[in-house]
C-alpha cells in the first residue's frame, strides 16, 4: 500500500466534521481500498454492520462534498456488489 493521499481521501479529510466518528471511520476504510471491494469484506473489517443502510445514511453528506458511494454488480456471476467512493464530477481525479 502506498502512502500518498488520494483525491477521495483528501476530500474526506477536508470535510471530516460533516460525519460522525463511526461514519468517517467507515468511509475512510472504504476510501483506503484502491479498487472496488466486496460488501462482505467491508462489513467484516470496519464499523459498518450493513453497507446498504450505511450508504443510505451517508450518501447526502457525500454528495454535498462531491463524492458518491458507488456500488456495481460483481462480474463473477453472483449477485454480490462491489463498493467504492468516487467523485461525482466527470473531470475530477478518480484516485
ABEGO torsion letter per residue (X at the ends): XBABBBAAAAAAAAAAAABBAAAAAAAAAAAABABBBBAAAAAAABABABAAAAAAAAAAAAAAAGBBBBBBBBAAGBABBBBBBBBABAABBAX
